Every structure is written in structure tokens, then in C-alpha cells.
Amino acid sequence: MGSPARNTSFLLSVGNACCGFREAFVSERNMKIHTVAATLGVMLGIWTSLDRMGWLFLSSAIVLMFLCELFNTAIETTVNYISTDRHPLAKRAKDVSAAACLVSAMYAVIVGIVLFAPPIWEQIKH
């Protein structure tokens, strides 16, 4: 059996990647939640007039969360494809990839608190 054909077109590769993102968004509840959270973060960033460093931290938190969720989805899909049987190693792979999502979500929450709590607190005080 030969190796699968490679995409010879850059645009085809980009199209496939967009299909993958769309598939994850449609099929994964957490991708929808992260999209709402990212949109809220960007709106708060505009409202608070984040500086360049703030935008850097906010965008890194958003990108990290999406990356972890995409890898988590890929790992879970691959494990499910390989076998529908319950196996300790399959559980471990899924749990560890989910843990990566949790860590990145905690990072995003910390970034959000550091960036947005002070200006929101100032608005509440006045």
C-alpha cells in the first residue's frame, strides 16, 4: 500500500484546514464556547483600549485555547477511529488532551482577569 497523495496546491491545503476548523466548530460544543469567549475578549479589548502588550497576551490566550481544542478533537477522533472498545490507553490519551484544554482555559481566564478586572472595577466604582 502506497503513501497517501499529498496536496500539491497551497490553496487546497488552506481549504482543507478551513474545513477542519469548520468541522470542529460544528461538532464540538467547546469550540462554540471558546468562540464566544474569544469574541467577548476582543470586544473588551476594544472597549478598554488595550495596548500592544495587552493585545499580545489576549491573542496568545485565544490562539492557545483554539489550538488545544483542535488538537484535543483530532486526538479524540483518532482514538475513536482506531477502536470503539474502552481501553485504559485510549482513556489516557483523551484525558491528557482534555487536560491541555483545561490548562489553556485557565491561562485564558488569568489573562482575562489581569487585563480586564482593573478597567471593569474602575467603571463599577464610578
Summary of the structure (lengths in Angstrom):
residues: 126
radius of gyration: 18.6
end to end distance: 70.1
largest distance: 70.1
contacts: 303
relative contact order: 0.11
helix: 84%
strand: 0%
